[in-house]
Amino acid sequence: MSMGTESKTKINRLIDQWTIGAASATSYLTASGFSRDLLVKYKNSGWLESFGRGAYIRSGDKVGWVGALYTLQTQLGLFVHAGGKTALELRGYAHYLPAKLNKVFLYGQRGLILPAWFKEDRFDVKFVVTRTNLFPTNSREGFTDFKERDFSVRIAAPERAAMEMLHLVPKVVGFDEAQLIMENLVTLRPDVVQVLLTACRSVKVKRLFLYMADRQEHTWLSKLDLSKIDLGKGKRMIVPNGRFNAKYQITVPIDREGIPA
């Protein structure tokens, strides 16, 4: 086989295995047998385009944040996922919000470092990245797949996403907005909620989650065994100058409808 034919076969192999709509990390491509020099050659020949420093896309392809997240998860093996409000929006639980997601909530472990090419101005969204140990590092509970085009990314299932959202109340996500979204969560799975509340490390999140579920009178709440969930000791102030809810020992906003809670 001549060199020309061999390099042609190689570019065909690269193009065949490429996921349309997703980026490819240079480190992943070099580990797959495509040298940096070869990638530059493919770029100069019009097969590939640079996608910032450290990634390529197929020429003419459009890559959104979901396609970039796919690369982080599958090629770079990073434990980062779309969660909180974004995961709930993708599942249609926040239907009163604008159809276009302009803020994307990503969650990862403390110490997560994202590559230089993963920049929000490339995707026309604002990333809110939360590095947190809200759940233990090895926790694999409460995830689901979100399919876009020919690939899927890992996102938080609604049960986990609700707790991730409440983690950011009230500084990043408004209390009222979170409560409106919680209203829609009628079909949460009690077994998954139980596991996540037991594993969750934030007393504030656990109390707020139960308070809001109680307020909405969600039927799945009665199926939980609260004796297995550590709700900590003492009072927690969610918002200043609010009213004190004795059952969950938290200070919440004063209800504008004047309904006692």
Contacts in CASP RR format, 6 or more apart in sequence:
PFRMAT RR
TARGET T0000
AUTHOR 0000-0000-0000
METHOD contacts of the structure
MODEL  1
MSMGTESKTKINRLIDQWTIGAASATSYLTASGFSRDLLVKYKNSGWLES
FGRGAYIRSGDKVGWVGALYTLQTQLGLFVHAGGKTALELRGYAHYLPAK
LNKVFLYGQRGLILPAWFKEDRFDVKFVVTRTNLFPTNSREGFTDFKERD
FSVRIAAPERAAMEMLHLVPKVVGFDEAQLIMENLVTLRPDVVQVLLTAC
RSVKVKRLFLYMADRQEHTWLSKLDLSKIDLGKGKRMIVPNGRFNAKYQI
TVPIDREGIPA
1 9 0 8 1.000
7 38 0 8 1.000
10 34 0 8 1.000
10 38 0 8 1.000
11 42 0 8 1.000
11 47 0 8 1.000
14 29 0 8 1.000
14 34 0 8 1.000
14 42 0 8 1.000
14 47 0 8 1.000
15 47 0 8 1.000
15 58 0 8 1.000
18 24 0 8 1.000
18 58 0 8 1.000
19 67 0 8 1.000
19 70 0 8 1.000
19 150 0 8 1.000
19 151 0 8 1.000
20 58 0 8 1.000
20 61 0 8 1.000
20 149 0 8 1.000
20 150 0 8 1.000
21 57 0 8 1.000
21 58 0 8 1.000
21 61 0 8 1.000
21 62 0 8 1.000
21 63 0 8 1.000
21 64 0 8 1.000
21 67 0 8 1.000
21 149 0 8 1.000
21 151 0 8 1.000
22 57 0 8 1.000
22 63 0 8 1.000
22 67 0 8 1.000
22 68 0 8 1.000
22 70 0 8 1.000
22 71 0 8 1.000
22 151 0 8 1.000
23 51 0 8 1.000
23 55 0 8 1.000
23 56 0 8 1.000
23 57 0 8 1.000
23 63 0 8 1.000
23 67 0 8 1.000
23 68 0 8 1.000
23 71 0 8 1.000
23 117 0 8 1.000
24 55 0 8 1.000
24 56 0 8 1.000
24 57 0 8 1.000
24 71 0 8 1.000
24 75 0 8 1.000
25 54 0 8 1.000
25 55 0 8 1.000
25 71 0 8 1.000
25 75 0 8 1.000
25 76 0 8 1.000
25 115 0 8 1.000
26 36 0 8 1.000
26 39 0 8 1.000
26 54 0 8 1.000
26 55 0 8 1.000
26 56 0 8 1.000
27 54 0 8 1.000
27 75 0 8 1.000
27 76 0 8 1.000
28 71 0 8 1.000
28 75 0 8 1.000
28 76 0 8 1.000
29 39 0 8 1.000
29 56 0 8 1.000
30 36 0 8 1.000
30 39 0 8 1.000
34 42 0 8 1.000
39 48 0 8 1.000
39 56 0 8 1.000
42 48 0 8 1.000
43 49 0 8 1.000
43 50 0 8 1.000
43 56 0 8 1.000
46 59 0 8 1.000
47 58 0 8 1.000
47 59 0 8 1.000
48 56 0 8 1.000
48 57 0 8 1.000
48 58 0 8 1.000
48 59 0 8 1.000
49 56 0 8 1.000
49 57 0 8 1.000
49 58 0 8 1.000
49 59 0 8 1.000
49 60 0 8 1.000
49 61 0 8 1.000
50 56 0 8 1.000
51 57 0 8 1.000
51 63 0 8 1.000
51 117 0 8 1.000
51 122 0 8 1.000
52 116 0 8 1.000
52 117 0 8 1.000
52 119 0 8 1.000
52 122 0 8 1.000
53 116 0 8 1.000
53 117 0 8 1.000
54 115 0 8 1.000
54 116 0 8 1.000
54 117 0 8 1.000
55 71 0 8 1.000
55 115 0 8 1.000
55 117 0 8 1.000
57 63 0 8 1.000
63 122 0 8 1.000
64 122 0 8 1.000
64 123 0 8 1.000
65 104 0 8 1.000
65 120 0 8 1.000
65 123 0 8 1.000
65 125 0 8 1.000
65 127 0 8 1.000
66 82 0 8 1.000
66 146 0 8 1.000
66 148 0 8 1.000
66 153 0 8 1.000
67 148 0 8 1.000
67 151 0 8 1.000
67 153 0 8 1.000
68 117 0 8 1.000
68 118 0 8 1.000
68 122 0 8 1.000
68 123 0 8 1.000
69 80 0 8 1.000
69 81 0 8 1.000
69 82 0 8 1.000
69 106 0 8 1.000
69 153 0 8 1.000
70 151 0 8 1.000
70 152 0 8 1.000
70 153 0 8 1.000
72 78 0 8 1.000
72 80 0 8 1.000
72 114 0 8 1.000
72 115 0 8 1.000
72 118 0 8 1.000
73 80 0 8 1.000
73 81 0 8 1.000
73 153 0 8 1.000
73 154 0 8 1.000
76 115 0 8 1.000
78 112 0 8 1.000
78 114 0 8 1.000
79 108 0 8 1.000
79 109 0 8 1.000
79 112 0 8 1.000
79 137 0 8 1.000
80 106 0 8 1.000
80 107 0 8 1.000
80 108 0 8 1.000
80 112 0 8 1.000
80 114 0 8 1.000
80 129 0 8 1.000
81 87 0 8 1.000
81 106 0 8 1.000
81 107 0 8 1.000
81 108 0 8 1.000
81 143 0 8 1.000
81 153 0 8 1.000
81 154 0 8 1.000
81 155 0 8 1.000
81 156 0 8 1.000
82 90 0 8 1.000
82 104 0 8 1.000
82 105 0 8 1.000
82 106 0 8 1.000
82 107 0 8 1.000
82 146 0 8 1.000
82 153 0 8 1.000
82 155 0 8 1.000
82 156 0 8 1.000
83 105 0 8 1.000
83 106 0 8 1.000
83 107 0 8 1.000
83 155 0 8 1.000
83 156 0 8 1.000
83 160 0 8 1.000
83 161 0 8 1.000
83 164 0 8 1.000
83 165 0 8 1.000
84 105 0 8 1.000
84 107 0 8 1.000
84 156 0 8 1.000
84 160 0 8 1.000
84 161 0 8 1.000
84 162 0 8 1.000
84 164 0 8 1.000
84 165 0 8 1.000
84 168 0 8 1.000
85 94 0 8 1.000
85 103 0 8 1.000
85 105 0 8 1.000
85 161 0 8 1.000
85 165 0 8 1.000
85 173 0 8 1.000
85 181 0 8 1.000
86 101 0 8 1.000
86 103 0 8 1.000
86 104 0 8 1.000
86 105 0 8 1.000
86 106 0 8 1.000
86 155 0 8 1.000
86 161 0 8 1.000
87 105 0 8 1.000
87 146 0 8 1.000
87 155 0 8 1.000
87 156 0 8 1.000
87 157 0 8 1.000
87 158 0 8 1.000
87 160 0 8 1.000
87 161 0 8 1.000
87 164 0 8 1.000
88 94 0 8 1.000
88 158 0 8 1.000
88 161 0 8 1.000
88 162 0 8 1.000
88 165 0 8 1.000
88 181 0 8 1.000
89 97 0 8 1.000
89 101 0 8 1.000
90 101 0 8 1.000
90 146 0 8 1.000
90 155 0 8 1.000
91 158 0 8 1.000
91 161 0 8 1.000
93 158 0 8 1.000
93 181 0 8 1.000
93 184 0 8 1.000
93 185 0 8 1.000
94 180 0 8 1.000
94 181 0 8 1.000
94 184 0 8 1.000
95 184 0 8 1.000
96 180 0 8 1.000
101 125 0 8 1.000
102 124 0 8 1.000
102 125 0 8 1.000
102 126 0 8 1.000
103 125 0 8 1.000
103 126 0 8 1.000
103 128 0 8 1.000
104 120 0 8 1.000
104 123 0 8 1.000
104 125 0 8 1.000
104 126 0 8 1.000
104 127 0 8 1.000
104 128 0 8 1.000
105 128 0 8 1.000
105 130 0 8 1.000
105 164 0 8 1.000
105 165 0 8 1.000
105 168 0 8 1.000
106 127 0 8 1.000
106 128 0 8 1.000
106 129 0 8 1.000
106 130 0 8 1.000
107 129 0 8 1.000
107 130 0 8 1.000
107 131 0 8 1.000
107 132 0 8 1.000
107 134 0 8 1.000
107 156 0 8 1.000
107 164 0 8 1.000
108 129 0 8 1.000
108 130 0 8 1.000
108 131 0 8 1.000
108 132 0 8 1.000
109 131 0 8 1.000
109 132 0 8 1.000
109 133 0 8 1.000
109 137 0 8 1.000
110 131 0 8 1.000
110 132 0 8 1.000
110 133 0 8 1.000
111 131 0 8 1.000
112 129 0 8 1.000
112 131 0 8 1.000
114 129 0 8 1.000
120 126 0 8 1.000
120 127 0 8 1.000
128 168 0 8 1.000
128 172 0 8 1.000
130 164 0 8 1.000
130 167 0 8 1.000
130 168 0 8 1.000
132 167 0 8 1.000
133 201 0 8 1.000
134 163 0 8 1.000
134 164 0 8 1.000
134 167 0 8 1.000
134 200 0 8 1.000
134 201 0 8 1.000
134 202 0 8 1.000
134 205 0 8 1.000
135 141 0 8 1.000
135 160 0 8 1.000
135 196 0 8 1.000
135 199 0 8 1.000
135 200 0 8 1.000
135 201 0 8 1.000
136 199 0 8 1.000
136 201 0 8 1.000
139 199 0 8 1.000
141 160 0 8 1.000
141 192 0 8 1.000
141 195 0 8 1.000
141 196 0 8 1.000
141 199 0 8 1.000
142 156 0 8 1.000
142 157 0 8 1.000
142 159 0 8 1.000
142 160 0 8 1.000
142 192 0 8 1.000
142 195 0 8 1.000
142 196 0 8 1.000
143 154 0 8 1.000
143 155 0 8 1.000
143 156 0 8 1.000
143 157 0 8 1.000
143 160 0 8 1.000
144 154 0 8 1.000
144 155 0 8 1.000
144 156 0 8 1.000
144 157 0 8 1.000
145 152 0 8 1.000
145 153 0 8 1.000
145 154 0 8 1.000
145 155 0 8 1.000
146 152 0 8 1.000
146 153 0 8 1.000
146 154 0 8 1.000
146 155 0 8 1.000
155 161 0 8 1.000
156 164 0 8 1.000
157 192 0 8 1.000
158 185 0 8 1.000
158 188 0 8 1.000
159 188 0 8 1.000
159 189 0 8 1.000
159 192 0 8 1.000
159 193 0 8 1.000
159 196 0 8 1.000
160 192 0 8 1.000
160 196 0 8 1.000
162 181 0 8 1.000
162 182 0 8 1.000
162 185 0 8 1.000
162 188 0 8 1.000
162 209 0 8 1.000
163 196 0 8 1.000
163 197 0 8 1.000
163 200 0 8 1.000
163 202 0 8 1.000
163 205 0 8 1.000
163 206 0 8 1.000
163 209 0 8 1.000
165 173 0 8 1.000
165 178 0 8 1.000
165 181 0 8 1.000
166 173 0 8 1.000
166 178 0 8 1.000
166 204 0 8 1.000
166 205 0 8 1.000
166 208 0 8 1.000
166 209 0 8 1.000
166 212 0 8 1.000
167 202 0 8 1.000
167 204 0 8 1.000
167 205 0 8 1.000
169 175 0 8 1.000
169 178 0 8 1.000
169 208 0 8 1.000
169 238 0 8 1.000
170 238 0 8 1.000
170 239 0 8 1.000
175 238 0 8 1.000
175 239 0 8 1.000
175 252 0 8 1.000
175 253 0 8 1.000
176 253 0 8 1.000
178 212 0 8 1.000
179 212 0 8 1.000
179 215 0 8 1.000
182 212 0 8 1.000
182 213 0 8 1.000
182 216 0 8 1.000
183 216 0 8 1.000
185 213 0 8 1.000
185 216 0 8 1.000
185 218 0 8 1.000
186 218 0 8 1.000
186 219 0 8 1.000
187 220 0 8 1.000
188 218 0 8 1.000
188 220 0 8 1.000
189 220 0 8 1.000
190 220 0 8 1.000
190 223 0 8 1.000
190 224 0 8 1.000
193 220 0 8 1.000
193 224 0 8 1.000
194 224 0 8 1.000
194 225 0 8 1.000
194 228 0 8 1.000
194 229 0 8 1.000
197 206 0 8 1.000
197 209 0 8 1.000
197 210 0 8 1.000
197 224 0 8 1.000
197 229 0 8 1.000
198 228 0 8 1.000
198 229 0 8 1.000
200 206 0 8 1.000
203 230 0 8 1.000
203 231 0 8 1.000
203 232 0 8 1.000
203 236 0 8 1.000
204 236 0 8 1.000
204 238 0 8 1.000
204 250 0 8 1.000
206 229 0 8 1.000
206 230 0 8 1.000
206 231 0 8 1.000
207 231 0 8 1.000
207 236 0 8 1.000
207 248 0 8 1.000
207 249 0 8 1.000
207 250 0 8 1.000
208 238 0 8 1.000
208 248 0 8 1.000
208 250 0 8 1.000
210 221 0 8 1.000
210 226 0 8 1.000
210 231 0 8 1.000
210 248 0 8 1.000
211 245 0 8 1.000
211 247 0 8 1.000
211 248 0 8 1.000
211 250 0 8 1.000
211 252 0 8 1.000
211 261 0 8 1.000
213 220 0 8 1.000
213 221 0 8 1.000
214 221 0 8 1.000
214 247 0 8 1.000
214 248 0 8 1.000
215 261 0 8 1.000
231 248 0 8 1.000
231 249 0 8 1.000
234 249 0 8 1.000
235 244 0 8 1.000
235 249 0 8 1.000
235 250 0 8 1.000
235 251 0 8 1.000
236 249 0 8 1.000
236 250 0 8 1.000
236 251 0 8 1.000
237 250 0 8 1.000
237 251 0 8 1.000
238 250 0 8 1.000
238 251 0 8 1.000
238 252 0 8 1.000
239 251 0 8 1.000
239 252 0 8 1.000
239 253 0 8 1.000
240 251 0 8 1.000
241 254 0 8 1.000
242 251 0 8 1.000
242 252 0 8 1.000
242 253 0 8 1.000
242 254 0 8 1.000
243 251 0 8 1.000
243 252 0 8 1.000
243 253 0 8 1.000
243 254 0 8 1.000
243 255 0 8 1.000
244 250 0 8 1.000
244 251 0 8 1.000
245 251 0 8 1.000
245 252 0 8 1.000
245 261 0 8 1.000
252 261 0 8 1.000
255 261 0 8 1.000
END
